[in-house]
Amino acid sequence: MQAAGHVVATTIDAMRAAVRIGMTTAQLDKVAADMFKRLGARSAPQMAYNFPGVTCISVNDEIVHGIPGSRKLAPGDVLKVDVTAELGGYIADAATTILLPPVSPSAERLKQSAVDALRMGLGAARSGCRVSVIGRAIGAQAKSDGFSVVRELCGHGVGRRIHEPPDVSNYEDPFCTDWLTEGLVIAVEPMLLASPSRAVSADDGWTIRSRNGALAVHEEHTIVIRDGAPMILTSA
């Protein structure tokens, strides 16, 4: 899991360094493909779901699962890269939001809220607690910053498969009965919107976006639950 996490972190760093206004999302995806090849990893979404890209690249009101293609990155875009790698039979998953200049103050505040929400969620993740404490921490941070979480999407267990139990909501789910246990591996991923909206599927059958066009951001790490602070597998 640590080796897979290293691939994910290294690939996100390479994509972040490569981002340029005017490049296509397919060109950015190739950066990830080249890194995977160099490190001996494979795209988990391609393996599991036949996803038409190596990574998920979403822009502006697109929340997740955007398909890399001919779209050119433009000034002021809010870009999300979601990298899920398989290495040696194990999978790690992480995402981050990249703000292209000129960066609007509202986009900067929204991204910072997601970063803070992820930090708060990881801070709450301790063995012996309910899974719902993570969502409580994430939701509270987003609300205090004046933003909304995407309620239709959530984090998840990860390991031999991309999506394993338990679900990890970004709000406090009163019906959640799952517990955090030592050694459990989960992906914690706050997805925030600038204003409340439902998440809807686009015509391509993959991309999920905000129904009202609200800007979306996404931050994610794969972690191992412990008695103390979790081990972050996808941190650079």
N, C-alpha and C positions, 0 to 999 in steps of 0.2 A: 504493500500500500504506500509506503514512503517513496519507493522508486517510481510508482505511477504518479504520485503527487508531485515529485520533482519534475517529471515530464510536463505536467500541466502548468506548473509555475514557470518553468523555463519557456514554454511556448507562449504563455500570456505575455511575458516580458518581451519576447521577440516580436510579437504582434504589436504591442504598445510602441516599441521603438520604430517599427516600420510604418506606422500610420501616417499617411500624407493626404492632404486635401487633393482631390482629383483622382486618387487611385480607386479602383473598383473594389467592392467587397470580395469578389472572386480572387483578386490579386492578394488581398490581405489573408484570405483563406489559404492560399498557396504557401504563405509564410509558415502557417501551422503545419501544412502537409509536409513541407521540407524538413521542419523540425522533428515531426513524428518519425519520418524516414531515418533521419540522422540518429535518433535515440532508440530506434527499434520498436516504436509504439504504433498503435492503430487507433483509428477513430471509433470510439464506442458507439456513438449514434449511428454511424454507417453500419457497424456490425449488427447492432440490435434491431434497428428500425429501418435500415436502408435509407437513411437520411441523405439527401442529395448534396451534401457538403461535408468537409472534414470537421468544421466547427460551426456553431450557430452564431450568426452575426446579425444583430438587430439595430435599427436606427430610429431615433426620435420616439414616435408613439408606439413603435414595435417593442413589445416587452421581452419576448423570448422566441427562439426557434426560427429566427430569420434565415432564409436561404442565401448563401453567398452567390453573387451573380454580377450583372453588368452595372448595377447601381454605383454611381460615383459619389465618393464622400465629399460633402460640401461644407463650406465655412459654417460654424455654429452647430454642426450635427452633434447629437448625443448618441454615441456609439457604444453598443454592448457586445462584448466578445465572451462567449461561453464555450469553454474548452473541456472536453471529457475524453480522457485517454485510457486505453487498455494496454497493459504491459504485464506479461507473464501470467495472464489469467485474472488480474486484479484491475479495478477501475477507480479512478479519482476524477473529481469534477470541481471546477471553479469558474467564476465569472467576474468580470469587472466592467465598469463604465468608463469610457474615455471621452473627454469633452474636447471637441475640435474648436480652435479659435476662429472668430472671437467668441469667448465664453460669456454667456449671459449670466448675470447674478442669480437669476432664478434657477438656472440649470446647475450652477455651482452649489447652491444651497441644497437642491434636491439630491445631488450626488453625495454631498457631505452627510446628509441625513441617512442615506443608505449605508455609508461607511460606518457611521456611528451606530446605526441599528444593528449591523453585523457584529460590531464590537460588543454591544450590549447583549446580543443573543449568545455569543460565545462565552461571555462572562457569566451567563446564567446556566450554561450547560455543565452540569455536575452529576456524577453518578449518584443515584438515590433520589433524584428529583423527577417529577413528571416531565414528559416531553413538552407539555404546554407552557412550561416556564420560559422556554426560548421564544415562543410566539408572544407571550406577555411582554417580554423585554423589547422585542422588535416593534411590536405595535405601539407600545408606550412612547418609544423614541420618535417614531414617525408622527404620531399624533401631537407630541409636544412641539415638533418642528412645523406643524401645519400641513402635513402630507398624508397620503393614504396608502395602505398596503393593498396589494393585489390579493384578494381573498380566494380567487379560484385556483391559484397556483401555490405550490408549497415546496419546501425542501423534502428530503427523503433519505432513507438508508441507502448505502452504496457499498459495493464490495466486489463480489463476483458478477453482479449485474448492475446496470445503471440505476435502476429504481428497485429498491428493496424496502421492506418495512423498517421503521415506522414512517408515516407522513409527519413532516415537521412544518406546521402552519406558521404563518407570519403574523398571527393574532392569537389571543388566548382562546383556544377551543375548549369550551366547558365539557364537551363530550369525549375529549381525548382521555383514554385510560392507559396509554403506553407510558413506560418508565424508561429513564436513561440508566443504562447499566454499564459497568466498567468494561471497556473493550468494544462497545458499540461504535460503529463507524457511520456517520451521517453527514449529509451535505446541508449546510445551513445557508439559505439564500434569500435575503430580503429583496423583494421586488416592490418598488415604491412608485406612486404616480403623483404628478403635480396637483391633480384634483381627482375627486372620487369618480370612478368609472368601473364598469364591468369589463372583463377581458373577453375578447371575441376572436374567433379564427378568421384569418384572411382567406381569400379565394384560392391561394396556392396550396391550402390544406395543411400547412405546417406553421406558418407565422402566426403568433398570437399578439394582438395589439389592443390598445385601449379603445373602447367603443367611441368615446367622445374626442379622441385625438390628443389626450393629455400626454405630456412627456413622461417617459418611463425610464427608470434606472434599475440596475441589477448588480448586486455584489454577492459573492459566494465563496465559501471555503469548504473543503472536506476535512472533518475533524474526527479524532478518536476520543470518546468519552473516558474520563478518568475521575478519581476521587477529587483531585484538585483541578487546576486549569486544564482544558482539553489540549491534546496535541494537534496542532494544525499541520495537516499533511501537504497542503497546496500553497504554503507561504514561501515566498522567495527567500 
